[in-house]
């Protein structure tokens, strides 16, 4: 008599050799492709929702915690184009303890190939900064706890820095929370009631709209390195709570995305209902890279001018010239963001200036 053996696909999939009626813990043979069967079910669910319910397909987002957070992060590598926003709460990062379901995904050392674009290894996919050629990521948020007894803290700071270096528009937050909210594990966590994590606000995001990817934020100018500092993975960290990217915001309605002009109104978060969402400094320094451009044309190697104009009036607070990268990207570094919102504008060099 057959007995169904329950195993978790971790919202990704499994090797075709997996026998769900066997209790075997043996890994698939070397070289076996792990197929994203479960991600396809997410595709089907999104398709059905769009076809049968009154929803805006441009505003679909994924939001998950623990294994659901990891599933959200894995889906980013499959179909980032389908998402307006992705949010991962307390998902695992470590290559050293993932994958965990050996008969489905193989061992860490095997790093079996997957069927995603670029055929990344399944072990590699558990590192958050692994990127596939599937397309640009949407704005993405990771929230983690220093007291996470399940997914740990040791690898998180390195993961934060690796994500920040991608300049894809990833924000990370960390605070004192444990892995689960059950039993009071999130009680007292600094960002527990953050407005930036409220699903009611996620409808501001659209997958058919460009956005400013913010990185290398420094909210304590004059101190070495990006601040706040999550440390090297040891406990306690230099700052028990903080964020990369979460203290600078933009006006979604202000975005101008035209063939010869891109601009956005940028400001440090302030006057929030939750004070923890406010920037600890009246001035911040960050890097801005426009992402998911819809109309603005960037030719690799071409020259562009940029400027930042305070909305309160007066002349530009900063301006300069940029050369587009070989991938057709533009990045403004050392951008000053103060309590007075500023309009950041990019134009082909020689175009008339706009405010």
N, C-alpha and C positions, 0 to 999 in steps of 0.2 A: 504494500500500500504506500502510495506516494505521500509525502508530507512537504508542504510548502515551507521553504526556509526564507525568513524575512531578512533582507539586507537593504541598507540605504544606498541609493545611487547618488546621494549628496547633490541632487538637482543637476547632475550632469549626464550620466549614462553608465555604460558598462561594456566590457569586452563581449563579443558575440559568443565566446566559448563558455560564458557563465551559465551554469545549470542551476536554476532556481529551485529544483527539487532535490538538490544534493546539499549535504552539510559540509562538503569539502571546503577546506580553507586554502587549497593550493592556488598559487597565482597563475594567470594565463601564461602561455608560452612567450618567450622573448619575441619582441617585434609585433605582437598582436595589437591591432588598432582598437583603442577604446572609443566607442561610438556614442555620440551625444543624444541618445534616445530620449532622455528625460527633458533635455532642452527643447527637443521637437514638440513635446507635449505642451511646454510653455508657449511655443509658437502657435500651436493649434488653439490654445486657450485665448491668446490675444486675437487671433483671427476670428474666432467665434464671437468674442465680446464685441469687436468692431462691427461684425456683420449683423448681430442680433440685438444689441443694446444701443441706447442713445448716448454714445460717447464720442469724444473728439480724438481721432486716432493720432493727432499730433501731440497729445498731452499724456500719453501712456508712460508710466514710470514703474519701476520695481523697487520694493522696500522689503527688507528681510532682516531677521535677527538670528544669530547663531548659525545653524546650518542654512537657514534661509538667507542670511547675510552672505555666506559663502556662495550660495547658489546665485545670488544677485551679481556678485563679483565675477563668477564664472560666465554668466550670461553676457556680460560686457564683452567678452572675447568672441562671442558667437554672433550676436545681432545688436551691436551698439546703435545702429541706425534706427532701431525700433523704439528707442527709449528717449524720453525727454529729460529724465533724471534717474539716477541709481543711488540707493542708500543701503549701506551695509552696516548693521549694528553687530558688534562683537563677533564677527566672523574670524576664522583662523587664517594666519598668514604662513606659518612655518613650513618650510620644506622638510624639516626634520621629523615632523609627526603627521604628515599628510602625503599621499593618500592613506586612509586608514582601512578601507574595505578591500583587502587584498584579493579575494576571488573575483571581484568586479573590476578593479583598477590596476592590479599588480602591485609590486613593492615600490618603495621609494627609489631603490637603486635601479630597478628596471626602467623607470621613467617611460612607460609605454607611450607610443605616439597616439595622438587623437586625430579625429577626422575634421577638426576645425581648420580654417584657412591658415596656411603656414605649417600645418601639422606639429603644433607645439606638444611637448611631452606632458602627460597628465600631472607629473610632479611639478614641472615648471609652472603649470597653471595655478597652483596653490600659492605661488608668490604673487603678491598683488600688482607688481609693476610689470608683469609679463604682458606684452601687447601683441595682438595678431593683426594681419592686414585687412580685417573685416570692416574697418572704417573708424572715424573719429569717435571718441567717447562722448557721451553727454556730460553735463555737470555731474560730478560724482562725489558722494559723501561717505566717509568711513568714521564710525564712532566706536571707541574702544575704552576698556577699563584697565587701570593699573593693577586691580585686584582680581582680574579674570582668572579664576582657578581652572578653567577648562582650556582656553586657548592661550593663556599666558600673556606675559608682557615683554619678555626678553627680546623677541624679534620685531616688536612693533616700531620702535624708533627708527631702525634701519628701513623698515617698510615705509614709514612716513616720508623719510627723506628720498627714497627711491621713487615714490609716487609724485612727490613735489618736483623732482628733477625732470619728469616727463613733460611738464608744462601743458597738461591736458585739461586742467580745470578741476582737479581733485582737491577737495577740502577734507582735512582730518581733524577730529576732536578726540581728546582723551580726558578722562577724569577718574574719580576714585571708585567707580562701579565695579561690581563683581560680574560674573558671566550672565547670570540670570536675574531678572527682576523679582522672581518668586522668593518668598521668605524675606523680603526686604533687602535683597542684594543690590538694588539700585538706590535705596534710600540714602539721601544725603549726597548723591552724585551731583557734581557741580552743574552739569549740563542737562540734568534730568528733565527740566521743563523748558529747555531752549526753544525759542520760536523758530530757530533755523532748522529744527528737526520735526516741525509740526506738519503732518501730511496735508492739512488744510491750505498750506502755502505752496504746495508743490505744483499747483495748477498754473503758477506764474511761468513755469518752464515749458518750452515747446521744442520739439525735435526739428522743426522747420525754421528755427530762429538762431542766428549766431549769438555768441556770448563771449565775455572777456574771461579767459582762463587766467586765474591769478596764482602766482607761485612766489617762492622766496620772500615771503612776508617777514618783515621785521617790525615789531611793535614796541621795541625798546631801542630806537636808534642811538648809536653810540656804544652799545654793547656788542661784543664780537659774535658773529654768526646770527642765524635766524633766531628770533625770539618770539614766543617763549621756547625753551629748549627741553625736549622730552628726555634728553640724556642718552646713555649708551645701552639701555635695556636693563640696567640694574635698578634695584629699588632701595630707597625711594628715588624717584627722578628729581632733577633740579626744580622742575615745576610740576606739582602733582596734578595739575589740570591746565589745559590750554588748547590752542588750535593752530593749524597751518591753513590760512586762507579764510577762516570763518569769521574774521572781524572786519573784513572789507566787503562791501556789497555794491550793487549797481541797480539802477532804475531800468527795469525790463522794457518799459514803454519808451525809453529814450534811445534805444539802439537804432542807429541809421546804418543800413547795409545796402549801399548802392555801388555800381561799377567803379566809380572814382572817389568814393568816400565811405569810411567806416568810423562811427563814433559811438560813445557811450558815456553816461553820467555816472561817476564813481564817487564813493564816499566811505569813510570808516563807520561801522555800525555805532549808533548812539541813540540815546533816549528810548531804548527798548523796554518793553514791559518786564522783561527778565534782564536785570543789570549784567548778568554774566555774558550776555550777548554783545555787550558794548566793548569796543576797543579800549584797552587799558591806557592808551596813549592818545593824545589829540592829533598825533601825526604818525603815519606809518610809511614804510618804504616797501614796494613790491615790484614784481615783474608781471607784465600783461602781454598775453598772446591771444589775439582774436581766433576763435575756433568756430567750426561749423559754418563757415562763411557761405552765404546764399547768393550774393551778387558781386561783392567786392572782389576785384580782380588783382591777383598778385602774380607777377611774372618772376620766376626765380632769377635772382641777380639784379632786379630792378631797384631803383632808389625811390624812397618814400620819405615824406616829411611827417612829423608828428608834433602835436602840441597839447598842452593841458591848460584849459582856461577856467579859472574860478567862476562859478555861476553867479557869484555876488557882484561881478563886474571887475573892471580893470584889465590889464594886459595879461598875456599868458604867464603862468608860473613856471612852466618848463616847455622846451621845444628842442627839436633836433632832427637828425636825418638817419634813416635806417636803410640797409640793403637787405632785400629779401633773401632768405636762405634757399638752399638748393631744393628743398621740398615745397617751396612756395609759402613759407611762413614768415611772419613779422613778429618781433618781440621787442617790447619797450622795457628796458631794465632801469632800476633805480628810480622808479616812478614814485613821486611823493604824493601821498593822499592825506589831506588834512581835514579838519572839521567842516570846512567849507567845501561842499561838493564841487567837483571839477568835471568838465567835459573833455574827454580825451578823444582826439581826432587823428585819423591817419588818412593821407591822401598821396597820390603819385606826386613825386617831386615836380614842382612847377605849376601844380594846380592852384587855383585861387583858394585862399584860406577861408574856412568856415568856422563859425562858433556854434 
